[in-house]
Amino acid sequence: MSNHENFEPFVKHDQNMPEFTFKAILLGTILAVVLGAANTYLGLYAGMTVSASIPAAVISMAILRGILKRGTILENNIVQTIASSGQAVAAGLIFTIPALIIVGAWTDFHFWPTAIMGICGVLLGVIFMIPLRKVLIVEEKELTYPEGVACGEVLIAGEKGGTRFKPIFTGIAVGGLFKFIGSGLNMLKGTIEWATGLGGRSIYFGSDVSMALVAVGYIINLDVAFLVFLGGFLGWSVAIPLLGVPVGMENAPMLDIAWELWSAKIRYIGVGSMLVGGVWSIISMRSGIAKGITHISKSFNKTEAAKVKRTERDMSIVSILVIFLLTITIMVFLYNYLTESLKLGIAATFIMAICAFAFVAVSSYLVGLVGSSNNPVSGMTICALLFTAALLLVLGFKNGNSIISTLGIAGVVCVASCVGGDTSQDLKTGQLVGATPKFQQIGMIIGGVTSAFFIPPVLSLLHKAYGIGTGLKAPQANLFASITKAVFGEGTMPKDMIIIGVVGSIICILIDELYLKRKNSKFRIYVMPIAVGIYLPVTLAVPILIGGFIRYLVNRKKVVEESKDPGILFSSGLIAGESLMGILIALFIFLKLNLSISDYFSNNVIVSLSIIAIVIGSFMLWRSAKKDQTID
């Protein structure tokens, strides 16, 4: 296991090779801007972004090692680290800032406020993750960071070549082909689903058709995969039937009823659960956070700093404090400018700092469970919205400026959460390859800050060309706009569902701590994966469970080191292939190139092909993982 105390990275701590070089920084920054812009459009169009780490790593290897013939694995790692920050900033901004357009506070995107919110989110996301690195990346054994592992294996396989690269290359081909047939040709369903009525209540069944999600399930193992599925089962197979039929939908299809109940009710149970789970995660990690701060504080002492291994060296505590104070000062001026109230600006900055630290910690934990692509950042941002709005109301702020403050806080927190989660995935990759954490942390800041200057004009261009909220639906931003208006008296919100989530999570924690933990039970009820399962559509949890079950069947009689498990390598390839093809298809969408051939086939044929494809892909993963010899 990569977090074992005797773990040795690919590049040993006493080896010195080119890492933080000019060509790596330049290439990474260019990719950060390009991939950030691509994900800006994709996120507004489809409500999702594509992880940039693996595509950037592959592009870097092709350019530095293929064309220039002189790139090292550590330089390639720096390129993917810097490049991935652009996607993280794009996700954080497009999920929140367009809400200011939708609520009518802005008529167009203001360059400096948007850029500054992105920059401050980047800075806080990186520096708040630094004290958490040791406890989450090194010591926490249940966190696998599936996409970080996948990216690390791709880099190592590219460096070593030979038999190690074969399962990854095969996985890339299978994952890319799967994604192209599904999203390019539209010959596979994104989701296979149906619902039936039982006693006038909706009973739902469904699954996403994604080999990348199956691969995530294999990497995170059955225990966590089952908890995510359990959350989805409780939400969709227990809560939805209990809620019955919404008023006005008595004659609607059962499938529409199920999705309406999840969107309007069930996901808020997940929000309440994540709120409690997030607080509990921070409480549980308190000693680890203290150790992390102590570790960083050694940088004050040059003698102690010299003893820290290269692979354990973070940014200095002086740098962290300077960046923090600078960020806080900038945010006070920004919120004062946005709200025209210094008192409200100071209050907003204080709330933002608390929320940013809390949700960077939660986000960094969650991506270790389910990966960056499945990280429920929108759920964490809803928590931040609710917490912010409640505090502002208690402090006596209730006007149009309060809505702007709330969404402005949510924007910074969302960017910080996205960047924090992405930073943790990149640091996991760095741990595997033997990178210097300090250089990765600086790289994230460089890529993120640079991208923050380019995303506002891209947003403005897209708004003028398509219309935010109309031509480009911006689903998350619409959700945040409606929640914010509801909190400040211009709509409704299911507070009872949030309370149910809070109470249910507290009960789970008590059962786990007072009974299962004391009994040394192998099965534990961890709140966060269950909360994620409730908040996300259950269709994501089904392929994740399949992947976890495949790994259980393969490894129940043997223990294979992750870096030598053919199933891990094949899974890494599946994630890489789908990510690369996802970027290419996003380009097709932007250029309005329609490759779909689904009109020539019936829906039943496409559904059948989808089932066959997921079965064949899962079988290929099982066969690859079943190989007797491990990869050297």
N, C-alpha and C positions, 0 to 999 in steps of 0.2 A: 504493500500500500504506500502511496506517495506521501502520506502524512505520518508514516511510522518514524519513530525517533532515529532509526538507523538508515533512513532513506538517503540514497546518494543520487544527486541529479546527473543528467547526461554530461554537462560540463562541470567538473569539480570546482569547489570553492577556491582552490589554490591555482587554478588554471587562469591564464590571462589571454584573452583574444579580443579583437576589435568588436565593440558592442555599440556604444553611443556615438556613432560616427555621423559626419555631415550628410553622407549619401543616404544613410538609414533615416535620419530625421527628415530630410527633404522629401524622400519618397513616401514616408509615412504621413507627412503633412498634406501632400498632394492627394493621397488616397483618402485621408480623413475628410477633406473638403468635397471630393467627388462622391464618395459613398454617403456622406452626410446629406448632400443635396438629393441624391437618388432616394434615400430613405425618407426625406421630407415629403416628397411627392407620394411615395408608396404609403406612408403612414396616414396622410390625409385622404388618400383614395380608398385604401382597404382597411385602415384601422390597425395596421401592424407594420413592424419594421423587420428587416433581415439582418441578422448578426453579421458584422463585418470582419470579425477576427480571422476566421478561416479563409475567406476569399482574399483578404489582404496578405495573409501568410503565403498562400499559393502564388499570388502575383509577385510578392517580394522574392520568393525563391526563383521564379521564372526570370525576373530581371537581374537580381544580384548574382545568383549562381548560374543561371542559364545564359544571360547576355553578357554581363560584366565579368563573369567567371571568378569572382573574388569575394562573394558575400559569405559571412559566417552565420551559424545558427542563431547566435545572440543578436546579430544585426537584423536578421529576419524577424526575430521576436520583437525587437524594438519597433520595426515597421508595422507589424500587426497591432501592437499596443497603441501606437499613435493613431493609426487608421481607425481602430474600433471606437475611439473617443468621438469621432465625428458622428457616427450612427447613434451613440448614446445621447449626445447633445440634441440631435435632431428629434429623437423620440421624446425627450423631456420637454422640449419647446412646443412641438406640434400637438402633444396631448393636452396642453393647458392654455398657451397664449392665444390660440384662435377663439377660445371662449370669450375673450374680451371683445372680439368682433361680434360674436353671436349674441351677447347680452346687450350690445349697442354702446358699450363704453368707448370703443375705438371704431373708426370707419375704415382704417387701414393700419398696417403694422408699423409702429414707430421704431425706427432703426435702433437708436441708442438704448431706450428702455429694454427692448427685446434682446439686444446683444449683451447688455450688462447683466440681465437676468441669467442668460446662458453662461456668461463668463463666471459669475459668482457661484452658480450651481456647479460648474466644473471644479472650481477651486475647493469648495466645501466638500464635494463628493470625493475628491482625492484625499484631502488632508484628514477627513473624518474616518476614511477607510484605513489609514496608516496604523493607528493604534490597534485595529482589529485584525491586522494581517496575521500575526502570530497565532492568535487563538482560533481564528476561522480557517486559515489556509494550512497551517502546520499541525495544530493540535486537535482540532475537531474531527474525529474519525468518521462521523456519519455524513459529513459533507463531502460530496464527490466532485462537484463542479464539472458536470458532464461536458459542456462546451469548452471549458478550459483544458480538460484532459484531452478532448478530441483535437484541439488546436496544437497542444504539446506533442501528441503522437504524430500528427501530420508533419510538424517541423523535424522531429527526431527521425521519422521514417525517410523524409527527404534528405536528411544529412547522411544516414546510414545506407539507404537504398537496399537492394537485395531482398531477402525473404521477408524482412520486416515491412517493406513497403507494399508487398503484394496484396495482403488483405485490405490495407487502406485504399490502395488504388482500385481494387475491385469494388470496395464500398463506395468510393467516389463515383465510379461509373454507374453503379446500381442506383444510388441516391439521386444523381443528376438525371438519369433516364426516367426514374420514377416521377420526379418533379416536372420534367418536361412533358411527359405524357399527361400528367394530371393538370398542371396549371398552364402549360403552353398550348397543348392540343385540346385541352378540356375533355380528355377521354376518360378521366377518373374523377369521381366525385370527391370534393374536398371533405364532405361529411356524408356518411350513410346514416340515415335516420328515419324513424317512423314512430308514430304514436297511436295509441288506441284508447278508447273510452272504457272505463270500468266503473259502474255505478255513477256515471255522469262525471267522472274524474279522469284527468289525463295521465296515462301511463306511457312514459317515454323510453325509447331505446335508441342509441346512436353511438357512432364512433367516427373520429377523424381518420382519413385515409392518408397516413403519413409515416414513412419509414424512419424519418428523423425522430419522431416521437417514440417509435419502438426502440430506436437506438438509445435515446435518452433513458428510457426505462431499463434497458440492459445495463447502462453505465451506473445509474443510481441504485440499482439492486432492488429486490422484491420488497423489502421492508418499507422503504419510503414510497415506492410505487403503489403499494397497497394502501397506505394512509392517504395518498392523494386520491386514489379511486374511492376510498371509503367516504371522504368528504363529498365527492361528486355523487355517490350513491345516496347519501343522506339528503342531499339537496334535491336531486332529481327524482329519485324513486320513493322517497318518504315525504319530504316537505311539499313538493308540488302536488301529489295526489291529495294530501291533507288540506291544501288551500282551496281545492275545488275549482270553480270556474269564475273568472273575473266578471264583474258586472258589465253587461253590454257585449259579452263574447259568448253568449249561450249557444249561438248557432255557428260559431267559428270552428275551423278544423282543430282537432286535438293537438296537432303539431304546433300550430300557432299559439294555442293556449299555453302549452308547456313553455315555449320561449318567452311569451309575455310575462308569465309568472316568474321565470328566472330573472328576466331583465328588471322587472319592477319590484320584486320582493326578495327572491332567494339570494341574489348576489349581495344584498345588504346584510344578510346573516353572515356571509363570508367577510364582509367589511368589519362587522363587530368582532368576529373571531380573530381577524388579523390585528385588530387594535389591541386586544388582550394578548394575543400571541407575540406581538411585537414588543410590548412592555415586558412580558415575561422573558423573552429572549435576551433583552438588554440586562435584566436582573440576573439571569443565569450566567451571562458572560461578564459580569462585573469584575470578577477576579482576573479574567483574561485581559480585559481592557486595561486594568491597572498594571498588569505585567507588560502589556504593549507599550504603555506610556513610560514605564520604567526602562524598558529596552531602548526606546527612542532617546530618553534623557541622557543615556550614556554618551551621546554625541557632544554633550557639554565638556566632557573630560576627554582630552585628546588621547591619553593613555588607554582609557577604556574603549574609546572609539576604534583604536587601532586593533584591538583584540576581537572585534566583531567580524565574523566571516563576511566575505564579499557577497555571498548569497543571502545574507541576513541583514544587509545594510540598507536602512531606510533614510528618507530625507530627515534632516536634523530637526530637533524640536524648536530651534530658533527660527528656521524657515517656516515651520508650521504655524508658530505664533504670529509671525509677521504677516503671513498670508491671511490668517484668520482675522486679525485686527484690521487689515486693509479691506477685506471683504465686508466686514460688519460696517465699517465707516462708509463705504460706497453704497451699501444697501440702505442705510439711514437717509442719505441724500436722495437716492432713487425713490424710495417710498414716500418721502416728503414731497418730491416733485409730482409723483403720481396722484397723491391724495390731497395735496395742498394743505397738509397739517403735519407739523413737526411732531406733535404728541402721538398722532396715529402712526407716523413713520417710525418712531422709536419703538412703539408697541409692536408694529408689524415685523420689524427687524428682530426683536427679541423672540417673538413666536417662531419666525422663520428659522432662527439658529437652533432652537430646541427641536423643531420638527425635522430639520435637515439631518441632525445627528442621529435622531431616533430612526428615521427611515433609511438612512444610509446603512445603518447596522442591520435593519430588517432585510433590506434589499440584498445586502452582501450575504446574509444567511440564506435567503430564499434561492438565489441563483446557485448556491451550493447544493440545493436539493433538486431543483427542476431545470436549471439552466437559464441563460439570459433570455432566450426567445419565449419562454413560458413564464417569465418573471411578472407577477401581477402588479406592475407599477401603478396602474390606474386605481387599483384597490387601495394601495398605500396613499396615493394622492387624495383619494376620497377621505381617508382617515385624517390626512392633514387639513383638508378643507373643513371637515366637521370640527376638528379641534380648534382651528383658527377662528372659524365663525363663532363658536361657543365662547372663546375667550374675548373676542371683540365685543360680543353682545354683553358679556359680564362687565367689561370695562366701559360700557355705555356708548359704544360706537355702533350706530345703526343708520346708515344713509348710503347714497350711491358710492361714496368713497370707500365704504367698508367692503362693497362687492369688488371694487378694483384692488383693494389691499388683499382680500382673500385670494383672488385669482393670481395676483402678483406673488404672494407667498407660495401658492401652489406651484407656480411656474418654476421658481428657484428650487423648491423641495423636490419636484418631479425630476428636474435635470440632475440634482445632486443624487437622488436615488438611482437613476439610470446610470450615471457615471460611477457611483460607488459600486453598484453591482457589476458593471463592466470591468472596473478596476480589479475587483476580486477575481473575476474569471481570468483576466490577463496575468495577475500575480500567480494564480495557480499554474498557468502555462509556464510562467517564468520559473516557478519552483521546479517543475519537471525538467526543463531544459538547462537550468543552472544560471539564470539571469541575475542581474543585480537589481533588487527591488527599487532602490533609489532612482536608477535611470528610467525604469518603467513608470514610476510615479511622476517624474519630470516630463516624460514623454506624453503621458495622459494629459497633463496640463497644456503642453504645447499644442497638441492636436485638438483638444477641446476648445481652447481659447481661440485658436485660428478659425475653427469651424463656426464658432459663435458669431463671427463677423460676417460670414457668408450666408447663414441661414435666414436672417431677416429679409434681405432683398429677394431671396428665393420664395419666401412666404408671400411677400408683397406681389411678386410676379404671378404666382399661382392664384392669388386672390383676384387679381385683375383679370386673369385669363379665364378662370373657371368659377370663382365665387366660393369662398369658404362657407361651409354649411349648406350649400345648394349643389353646385356642380361637384365639389369635393365635400363629401359628407362629414369628414372629421368626427367620427363617432365618439371618441373619448372626450373631445372638447365640448361636444353637444351635451354629453352626460354631465360634465363638470359645470357647465353653464346652468343647466336645469337644477342641479343640486344647490348651487350657490344661491340662485334666486329663491329656491324653496326655503332655505335656511333663513333668509332675510325677509320672509313673508310674502314671496311672490309665487309660491307653488307649494307642492306637498312632497313629503318624503316619508318612507315607512320606518319611523323610529322604532316601532315594535319589533321589526325584523332585526335591527341593529342590537337591540336589547337581548333578543333571543340568542344572537351570536355571542354576545359578551357573557351571558350566563352559562351557555353551553360550553364555552371555552374554559371558564373558571372551573366548571365541574370536571372537565377532561384533565386539567392540570392537577386538581386535587386527587383524582383517581390515580393518575400516573405517579405523582410524588409520594402519596401516602400509602399506596398499595403496591403498584407494579415495581417501582424503584426499590422499595424495601424488600420485596420478595426476590430481587435480582432476576426479574422476568426477562426473557429474551424479547418478548413483545412489549413495546412501549407505545403509549399514546402521545405522540408529539403534536402539539396544537397547530403549528404553522403549516405543515403539509396538509392537514385536514382542512384548515381554513382556505388554503389555496384551492383544494379540490372543490369546496363549496362555491368559491367565488368564480372560478373558471368554468366554462362549459364542461360537462362530464365527458363530452366527446374527446377531449384531449387526454383524459385520464385513462380511457380504455386502451389505446395503443401503448401508453406508458406502462400499464399493468402487463400487457402482453410481453413487452421487452423484459420487464422484471421477472416474469414467470419463466421466460426462456433461460435467463441467467441462472435462476434457481435450479432448473432441470439439469443444466450443464454442470454446475459447480457444486451440487449437493454432496458429491462423493470425493471432491478434490478442491484444494484451494490453490488458485493460480495467481501469481503476482500480476497486478493490473497491467503493468507495462509490457508483460509478455503474454497476456490473454488475447488469443486471436479474435475472440468476440468483441473485446474492447476496441481493437484496431479496426475491425470491420465496421463497428458502430461509429467510430470516429470518421471513417470514410463516408458512411451514409449521411452523417450530419454535414460534412464538408461538401459532398456532392449536391445536397439539397440547397445549401447556402449559396454555393456558386451559381447554380441554375436559377435560384431565386433572384439574384442580382441581375442576371441576364434577362429574365422574364420581366423584371421591373423596367429594364431598358426598353423592351418591346412595348410595354404599356405606355411608357412616356412618349415613344415614337409613334404610337397608335398603330402598331403592326399586329394585326389579328391573325393568329395561326390556328384558331379553333376549327376543328372538324366535327364537333359534337352534333351539329345539326343534321348530319348524315346518319345518325344512329339514334335508336330509341332510348328512353331513360332506363328501361329495364336492362338493356344491353350494357349501358355504361355502369349501372349499379353492379351487375354481374362481373364486369371487368375489374371493378374496384375491389370487390371481395377477393377475386382470384389474385390480383396484384399484391394485396396485403398478405395473403397466405403464402404466396411464392417468396416475397421478400422476407417474411418471418422465418420461413424454412431455410432460406439461404443464410440468414444470421445464425440459426441453430446449427447448420452444417459447418459453418466457419468456426463457430465457438467449440464444436465437438472435437476438433482435431486434437489428437493425442499429444503431439509435440508442441511445446510453446515456442513462440518466436524469439530468437536470440537477438 
